[in-house]
């Protein structure tokens, strides 16, 4: 197994994983209660696990971009808020890769101005480049 030694490579990998997140996080298990039903006991633990996954990803980005603790705390809620939108797009079977890419770019246009105020110019340039890689992957039919 090849280990990513470059911070840039690790960041690329992180963004791709962030865009594609594990389908199991959104998949509803057979026999699960319908949407809107009260959550069964223990369901909170699943939501907490998903939230912890996003926090871990933000920490990974913080390391790759060399974010300050303040930048990291500002970026985390943006990534958390964006994640459900990204997942809905990536896992929509009715959209082509091109359509997914366009919708993903629209989500990015909503959040990138906020991110730009947090990151320095070098960090933001890396952020934009990695996001564009994820969009290109969707255009090519990937998730």
C-alpha positions in Angstrom: 0.0 0.0 0.0 1.4 3.4 -1.0 1.4 6.0 1.7 0.8 9.6 0.8 3.8 11.6 2.0 2.9 14.9 0.4 0.5 17.1 2.3 -1.0 18.1 -1.0 -1.7 14.4 -1.9 -3.3 13.9 1.4 -5.5 16.9 0.9 -6.5 15.7 -2.6 -7.5 12.4 -1.1 -9.4 14.1 1.7 -11.5 16.2 -0.6 -12.3 13.3 -2.8 -13.4 11.3 0.2 -15.3 14.3 1.5 -17.2 14.6 -1.8 -17.9 10.9 -2.1 -18.4 10.1 1.6 -19.4 6.6 2.5 -22.8 5.8 1.0 -23.7 3.8 4.2 -24.0 7.1 6.1 -27.0 8.0 4.0 -28.4 4.5 3.2 -31.5 3.5 5.1 -31.4 -0.1 6.3 -34.2 -2.5 5.3 -36.9 -2.5 8.0 -35.9 1.0 9.3 -38.7 3.2 10.3 -40.0 5.7 7.6 -38.7 9.2 7.5 -40.2 11.5 10.1 -40.8 8.6 12.6 -39.2 9.1 16.0 -35.7 7.7 16.1 -35.3 4.4 17.9 -33.2 4.2 21.0 -29.5 4.3 20.1 -30.1 6.2 16.8 -28.4 9.2 18.3 -25.1 7.2 18.4 -25.2 6.8 14.6 -25.7 10.6 14.1 -22.9 11.2 16.5 -20.6 8.9 14.6 -21.4 10.7 11.3 -20.7 14.0 13.0 -17.4 12.6 14.3 -16.4 11.6 10.8 -16.9 15.1 9.5 -14.9 16.5 12.4 -12.1 14.0 11.6 -12.1 15.2 8.0 -12.0 18.8 9.1 -9.0 18.0 11.2 -7.3 16.3 8.2 -7.9 19.4 6.1 -6.6 21.5 9.0 -3.4 19.5 9.0 -2.9 19.6 5.2 -3.6 23.3 4.8 -1.8 24.1 8.1 -4.9 25.8 9.5 -4.7 27.7 12.8 -7.1 26.5 15.5 -9.3 29.5 14.8 -9.4 28.7 11.0 -10.3 25.1 11.8 -13.1 26.1 14.2 -14.5 28.5 11.5 -14.3 25.9 8.7 -15.9 23.0 10.6 -19.5 24.3 10.6 -19.2 25.2 6.9 -18.1 21.7 6.0 -20.8 20.1 8.2 -23.5 22.2 6.6 -22.4 21.4 3.1 -22.0 17.7 3.6 -25.7 16.7 3.3 -26.1 18.7 0.1 -23.0 17.1 -1.4 -24.1 13.6 -0.4 -27.6 14.2 -1.9 -26.0 15.2 -5.2 -23.4 12.5 -5.3 -25.8 9.7 -4.6 -28.7 10.9 -6.8 -29.2 8.0 -9.3 -31.3 10.3 -11.5 -28.4 12.6 -12.3 -25.7 12.2 -14.9 -22.1 12.8 -14.0 -22.3 16.2 -15.7 -25.5 17.2 -13.9 -23.9 16.1 -10.5 -20.8 18.2 -11.3 -22.9 21.3 -12.1 -25.0 20.9 -8.9 -21.8 20.4 -6.9 -20.3 23.6 -8.4 -23.4 25.5 -7.4 -23.0 24.2 -3.8 -19.4 25.3 -3.9 -20.3 28.7 -5.1 -22.6 29.1 -2.0 -19.9 28.1 0.5 -16.6 29.2 -1.1 -17.1 32.9 -0.3 -17.3 32.0 3.3 -14.2 29.7 3.1 -12.3 32.5 1.3 -12.7 34.7 4.3 -11.2 32.1 6.5 -8.2 30.8 4.5 -5.2 32.8 3.3 -4.7 33.1 -0.4 -2.3 30.1 -0.7 -4.7 27.9 1.3 -7.7 29.0 -0.7 -6.0 28.3 -4.0 -5.3 24.7 -2.8 -8.9 24.5 -1.6 -10.2 25.6 -5.0 -7.9 23.2 -6.9 -8.9 20.2 -4.8 -12.6 21.0 -5.2 -12.2 21.2 -9.0 -10.6 17.8 -9.0 -13.7 16.4 -7.2 -16.0 18.1 -9.8 -14.0 16.6 -12.7 -14.3 13.2 -11.1 -18.1 13.5 -11.0 -18.1 14.7 -14.7 -16.2 11.5 -15.5 -18.9 9.5 -13.9 -17.2 8.8 -10.5 -18.6 9.4 -7.1 
